């Protein structure tokens, strides 16, 4: 683990080794910042992101844009999405944060990658979520 977010304490903890790796620092810090965004988003906005993931999974989408989401995705069972279990909601949050890091920094952790068509769907979602000039809720 390179970092952790404490939403209630309004803190992000970063491993010191990240400071010598600018690209990785940007990706990890963006991921962590988006945990704060997720906490401030409306349910309707969260559900619209969930719908993107449900569509991907229904169409056989494998992989993710970062290890945190990939690890959680691998543990999902069919009933998790259907029942919106805690495991599903945790996956959706991590996927959102990994996707934001990829979208805003242009890189993923390199360990797992989503197929181009699914990346395009997520990029479209983020373009609608954060159009130029719109403030992101942090």
N, C-alpha and C positions, 0 to 999 in steps of 0.2 A: 504494500500500500504506500502510495506516494503522498497522500493527503487525506484530510478528513474535514468535514464541515460540522459545525455546532450551530444549528439554526437558532435555537433559543438563546445561546450565549453570543450570537453574532460574531463567530470566529471561524477562521479557516486555518488549519494547521498544515504546513507544508514541510516535507523532508528537505533538509538543507542541501542535499545533493542536486536538487532540481535547479538551484540558482546558477549552476554552471552549464545548464542545458536549456537555452532560451526557448527553443521550439517545444520541448517537453513541458517546461514550466508554463508556457502559454496555454497549452492544451489542458494540462491538469488544473490550472487555476480557473480556466473557463468552465471546465466540468464542475468544479466545486462552487463557483459563483452561480451556476444554473440550478444548484440545489435550492438556493435562496429564491430564485425566480419561480421554481416549481411550487414552493411553499406559498407564494403570493398569487399564483394563477387562479382563475375561477375554475370551478368544476367543469363548466362547459368547454373551456379551453383544454383542460386535461383530457376530457372525454374525446375531444376531436383528435388529439394526438394518439390516444388509445385506438381510435378507429383506424388510423394509419397502420398501427402495429397488427391489429386484428386482421386487416386485409392482407398484409404481408404474410402472416403466418398461415392464413387460409390458402394462399397461393404457393405455399411451400418455401417461403423465404427463410434462408439459413444465414447464420452469422450475424454479426453486429458491428458497430463502429468503435467499440472499445471493450476491453476485457471485463470491466464491472458489469455491463449489460449482458455480455456473452455468457458469463458465468451464471447469472440469474436466469437467462433464457434457457440454458441447458437443463435447468432444474424444473422447468415448467411442465405441468401435465395439462391435458386438454381441459379438465374441469377447472383449472385455475382461471383461465380467461373467461370461461362461461360464468363462473361464480364470482368473478372479480375478487379473488382471494387476496390475502395480504401478500403472498408470493407474487401474484400477478401485478399488484399495484407497485411493489418494490421494483420489479423488473421494468415497468413502464417508466418509473422515475429515473432509474439508471440509464435506460435507453434514451430518454429525453436529454439527460445531462451529457451522455457520450455523443449524441447526435449534435447537440449545441456546440460542443467542443470541436467536433469535426467541421461543422458548418461555419463557425466563426473564425477558426484558426486554419482551416484547410488541411488538417491532418488528423489521423486516427492513431491509435497506439501501435498499429502495424501488425498486431497479432491476429486480428480477425477483421474481415471485410464483408460487407453486405454487397450483393450484386448491384450493378449500376442502376437498374430500373428502380430498385427499392430505395437506393440513395437519392435518386431524383425525386421520388415521392416525398421523402423526408425534407429535402431541400425546398420543395414547393410549399410544404407545410410551414417551414420556418420563414420563408419569404412572406407568407400571409400573416404569420404571427408577429414578425418584427420588420415591417416594411420600413424603408428609409425614413428617418425622421420620427418614427414612433418610439416612445420611451418603453424600455423593457422593465417590468415590475420587479425591482430588487428591493 
